[in-house]
Amino acid sequence: MHILIDENGNYEPNSATKKRWLYTRKKEFPIGDIVFPGLYETYNFKVDRFLFILVLAFEFYGLYVFFNILPNPFLAFIGFGVDLFFAIFSHIYKAKFCEAKNKKLLAEKGISFTDGKSPEYERVLQKKKKIWCVIWELFWYTGIAALALVKVLSIFSYAAGLVIGFKIFLILIYVSTAYIHIFHTGYFLSELWFRLWLKKERKIVDHAKIERFKSDLIHDGLEVYRKFPLENLYKTEKVNKQIILTPNEQKLSVFNNWGILQDEELIGLVSAQPDELKQKLAIELVHAQVKMLSMGAHRGEA
């Protein structure tokens, strides 16, 4: 569960904030033979935070070394800035990539989000988006790796007098720096950005007074409640603030949701079902999650 979203509360971020959440690291979860990519969850933030602090230490140490060995010491500052620039820009399409993975999976199961288009069209569309995102990332990752190579070559060009052991130590630092910038820096900064935005958003609304809920600037949850009709009969189950109801007189179940449906809550609801229904429910609930991306969190909105 996200540290800033009460699992038993009914708070739901607005659409813009939910989309910012897509930039953070997700944990895939398998159900049967389907691997779901994850949507509303942040995974391994503590690791990303530790490695980001470590990479800053590496960067400042490298800055000190290059400031002393380069003909023009200010080139060291340029290298430091370029590293962060590349790491941030490589992450720009992570949200689109996350959304495309979820929509592509749903399209493969017959669900389309493009009006008037078939699920196959949706699948191809989301596949193209994923490919473009990967190409974008690889471009900037190549830049990070190339910069690390330039730093390594600079050691042999401008620090010939250093002992071989110290050179190897510096090389390991620059290789580690490139690795962390590629795989961790963007995720850390994205979660930090999301948390800052979420805190700012929640200050706007006084959750104790319903009349203050209505705002032209923010629409988050005092009593956010939605019903999602489900296509099958499922076992009645409750996890935190979500519940599946299966009235005896009806042929279909109904998913009642307060606030935002987080990935762990989704998994909890799915795990209570018989094995033959787990995947079907997971697909329906991911569908509900994706629909929430474009839904403002208005009170009582269905």
HELIX and SHEET records of a PDB file:
HELIX    1   1 SER A   15  TRP A   21  1                                   7    
HELIX    2   2 PHE A   45  ILE A   69  1                                  25    
HELIX    3   3 PHE A   74  PHE A   89  1                                  16    
HELIX    4   4 LYS A   94  GLU A  108  1                                  15    
HELIX    5   5 PRO A  119  TYR A  158  1                                  40    
HELIX    6   6 ILE A  164  ILE A  180  1                                  17    
HELIX    7   7 HIS A  181  THR A  185  3                                   5    
HELIX    8   8 GLY A  186  ILE A  204  1                                  19    
HELIX    9   9 ILE A  210  ARG A  212  5                                   3    
HELIX   10  10 ASP A  263  SER A  271  1                                   9    
HELIX   11  11 ASP A  275  LEU A  293  1                                  19    
SHEET    1   A 2 PHE A  29  ILE A  31  0                                        
SHEET    2   A 2 ILE A  34  PHE A  36 -1                                        
SHEET    1   B 4 TYR A 225  PRO A 229  0                                        
SHEET    2   B 4 VAL A 254  TRP A 258 -1                                        
SHEET    3   B 4 GLN A 242  LEU A 245 -1                                        
SHEET    4   B 4 GLU A 237  VAL A 239 -1                                        
END                                                                             
